[in-house]
């Protein structure tokens, strides 16, 4: 039996995943949550085999949540399920130990195949993600300006483009407002923007943020 946890802030999407997985006798959804803090606690408490993780969670993002869980529970298999196919997120998440990466446009069959594959100890990269990763390695392909950010800077970027302020980011990441401000201006300098509005526009342009339609 594969014990699975869903970490996704959209209830409708969680319900859809539950309905898909309910048809399989060898997969049991042991927990679902809408935020990273609860995901870390539940992972410690329930020790699921596989976690389906959304990147764009409110507060602590899927990137930071995945990293924190895998630091202490490296045997858990995390499949990132998100709207973000573009670099640098897929490569960064795979680097920190995620076992799979799918876009939210993946079919039900592909989702189940991914769960079963990572449970066997394999990696599973959705076709759209694999194509983006391959393209990013081709000579002459314009690099994402976010590619040179450190893991912490990328985490702060994901929070800034959600509209979070320095104090709130500091509370979530356990950093002082001064340290958050230092990260923020270093990010601005690296990606070539002057303020949060320009940062958001750049994030949308390179697929790091997709506005709700």
MOWOMO-V154023 format. One record per residue. N is the residue number from 1. RES is the residue in three letters. PHI is phi in degrees with one decimal (999 if undefined). Layout:
# MOWOMO-V154023
N	RES	PHI
N	RES	PHI
This chain:
# MOWOMO-V154023
1	UNK	999
2	UNK	-93.8
3	UNK	-86.8
4	UNK	-126.6
5	UNK	-121.3
6	UNK	-107.5
7	UNK	-119.0
8	UNK	-156.8
9	UNK	-86.5
10	UNK	-97.1
11	UNK	-60.3
12	UNK	-61.1
13	UNK	-69.5
14	UNK	-60.4
15	UNK	-62.1
16	UNK	-61.1
17	UNK	-63.6
18	UNK	-56.6
19	UNK	-63.3
20	UNK	-66.0
21	UNK	-74.4
22	UNK	-63.6
23	UNK	-79.2
24	UNK	-112.6
25	UNK	-67.1
26	UNK	-95.0
27	UNK	-123.7
28	UNK	-121.3
29	UNK	-79.9
30	UNK	-90.9
31	UNK	-165.4
32	UNK	-143.9
33	UNK	-150.6
34	UNK	-107.3
35	UNK	-145.5
36	UNK	-68.4
37	UNK	-59.7
38	UNK	-65.7
39	UNK	-61.4
40	UNK	-63.3
41	UNK	-64.7
42	UNK	-68.1
43	UNK	-63.1
44	UNK	-67.2
45	UNK	-76.1
46	UNK	-103.0
47	UNK	48.8
48	UNK	-66.9
49	UNK	-77.3
50	UNK	-133.7
51	UNK	-121.2
52	UNK	-91.9
53	UNK	-120.3
54	UNK	-82.3
55	UNK	-77.3
56	UNK	-84.5
57	UNK	-80.3
58	UNK	-69.7
59	UNK	75.5
60	UNK	-66.6
61	UNK	-74.7
62	UNK	-62.8
63	UNK	-62.5
64	UNK	-67.2
65	UNK	-61.5
66	UNK	-59.5
67	UNK	-62.0
68	UNK	-66.6
69	UNK	-64.3
70	UNK	-72.8
71	UNK	-64.2
72	UNK	-109.3
73	UNK	-134.2
74	UNK	-68.1
75	UNK	-82.1
76	UNK	-73.7
77	UNK	-98.0
78	UNK	-107.4
79	UNK	-107.3
80	UNK	-83.2
81	UNK	-125.3
82	UNK	-153.7
83	UNK	-83.7
84	UNK	-92.3
85	UNK	-96.7
86	UNK	-81.4
87	UNK	-61.3
88	UNK	-99.0
89	UNK	-59.8
90	UNK	-57.2
91	UNK	-62.3
92	UNK	-65.2
93	UNK	-68.3
94	UNK	-67.7
95	UNK	-63.0
96	UNK	-85.6
97	UNK	118.0
98	UNK	-60.8
99	UNK	-93.8
100	UNK	-152.3
101	UNK	-148.9
102	UNK	-128.6
103	UNK	-86.3
104	UNK	-72.4
105	UNK	-89.5
106	UNK	-64.5
107	UNK	-76.2
108	UNK	-60.2
109	UNK	-62.5
110	UNK	-68.0
111	UNK	-59.1
112	UNK	-65.3
113	UNK	-60.1
114	UNK	-64.9
115	UNK	-59.9
116	UNK	-67.8
117	UNK	-66.6
118	UNK	-68.5
119	UNK	-65.9
120	UNK	-79.8
121	UNK	96.2
122	UNK	-92.9
123	UNK	-99.5
124	UNK	-134.2
125	UNK	-115.8
126	UNK	-59.1
127	UNK	-59.7
128	UNK	-65.1
129	UNK	-66.1
130	UNK	-58.9
131	UNK	-64.7
132	UNK	-62.9
133	UNK	-63.8
134	UNK	-65.4
135	UNK	-62.7
136	UNK	-66.3
137	UNK	-92.8
138	UNK	-71.7
139	UNK	-60.6
140	UNK	86.3
141	UNK	-75.3
142	UNK	-61.4
143	UNK	-77.7
144	UNK	-69.2
145	UNK	-64.0
146	UNK	-83.5
147	UNK	-67.4
148	UNK	-89.0
149	UNK	-72.7
150	UNK	-72.2
151	UNK	-57.6
152	UNK	-65.9
153	UNK	-65.5
154	UNK	-66.1
155	UNK	-61.7
156	UNK	-63.8
157	UNK	-59.3
158	UNK	-59.2
159	UNK	-77.2
160	UNK	-62.0
161	UNK	-75.3
162	UNK	-85.5
163	UNK	91.7
164	UNK	-74.3
165	UNK	-91.3
166	UNK	-55.2
167	UNK	-61.8
168	UNK	-66.5
169	UNK	-61.6
170	UNK	-60.0
171	UNK	-64.6
172	UNK	-68.0
173	UNK	-93.5
174	UNK	59.9
175	UNK	-123.6
176	UNK	-74.2
177	UNK	-55.4
178	UNK	-64.5
179	UNK	-66.0
180	UNK	-62.0
181	UNK	-61.6
182	UNK	-61.7
183	UNK	-59.5
184	UNK	-59.7
185	UNK	-73.2
186	UNK	-68.9
187	UNK	-62.5
188	UNK	-53.3
189	UNK	-65.1
190	UNK	-67.5
191	UNK	-96.2
192	UNK	79.0
193	UNK	-123.3
194	UNK	-110.7
195	UNK	-157.3
196	UNK	-68.4
197	UNK	-64.9
198	UNK	-65.4
199	UNK	-62.8
200	UNK	-63.8
201	UNK	-60.3
202	UNK	-66.3
203	UNK	-63.4
204	UNK	-65.9
205	UNK	-60.8
206	UNK	-99.5
207	UNK	78.0
208	UNK	-78.5
209	UNK	-140.3
210	UNK	-118.1
211	UNK	-61.2
212	UNK	-66.6
213	UNK	-88.7
